[in-house]
Each structure stands twice: as C-alpha cells, then as structure tokens.
Amino acid sequence: AKHQQALVDYLSSPGARADKKNKKPLSASTVKRYCTVFSSLMTEAVRMGFVEENKLHGGAVRYPKMKKAHVKAYDRDEAVAFMDGLADESPKTRALLMTSLLMGLRRGEVVALKWEDIDFKNQTLSVNKSAYKETGKPQALKDPKSENGFRTVYFSEAYTTALLEWQTEQNEQKKKA
C-alpha cells in the first residue's frame, strides 16, 4: 500500500507526464485507472496463493478527488436562437436536433429511439434503451444503466409538429424506395 500511495502521489504531481512540455498533473480518473491495474494484479495474486491478502483494498490508498465537469445548458436566448436556426433544415435534422435540445436525453438514448417509443396522443417519449458501439462490432442496444434510466418525457406541440413532418417525409421516402 505504501508503494501504491507513492505511485498515486507521483502520478498526481506536476511533471509526471511522459510529455515533459505539459506540466499539468494527470487527471484523477487517469491516476485511478492506472492504479486499478495494480490492485487487480494483487487480487489475482491472492487468488493464486502468492499473498494472503490484498493490502490495496479497504481504503489503504488515498486517490485524488475526481472532479465532475459542470455541464452548461443553453439559456433561454441560446435555445431560441438554436431553434430559429433549424428553420431551414430538413425535417429529419430538425427533429433530431430538437430531440437533443428539448428532451434532455443522452446521445445513445437519442440514437436508440424508435417511432414506437413516441406517443403522439399523450405527447410523451419513452426512454427505455440506449445505443452503443464497441470497436469492430455493429451498433447494439442495451437497457439504461439504472432503473431511473427508464423514464417518460413529455414534449411540446412544436416538437410534435417536427416529429410528424419527419415521419411524413420518411414514409414518402419508403414509398419511393
């Protein structure tokens, strides 16, 4: 644990980077990720009988605090300007960008949406899956990370109009195809 703590302290200090021009310390998440490898090795050593216990568990090492990036949402004027800028876009582009702006969904949730997730009568959108892609594999769908990820989002008449315009255009394209 003493050696692991020394590594954490070193990696968290200015000048620890291989690129000596960059004097900033490594981010807390990078330090933690590097050290997780060594903790995993110790767990495996316990499993194989080389050591009796993993001294790196149980808070023996203090890691730097991870800072959560503050996400700044558009204010009202910025959102209005964004919506005004969508006027000349195709129905598909307008609907997709409005989904991102108005619904508060994650990128994977927007990509995973299907028409059956939309209830036009009650003006609701059901978030029940997320799209993801692993390198070298096709895109796939998964359940949200937690129970709170399953949710219903209500939307406005303007958004309803945008969705219906896109759906109409999509149906016309299907007929042509």
Order of alpha helices (4+ residues) and beta strands (2+ residues): alpha-alpha-alpha-alpha-alpha-beta-beta-beta-beta-beta-alpha
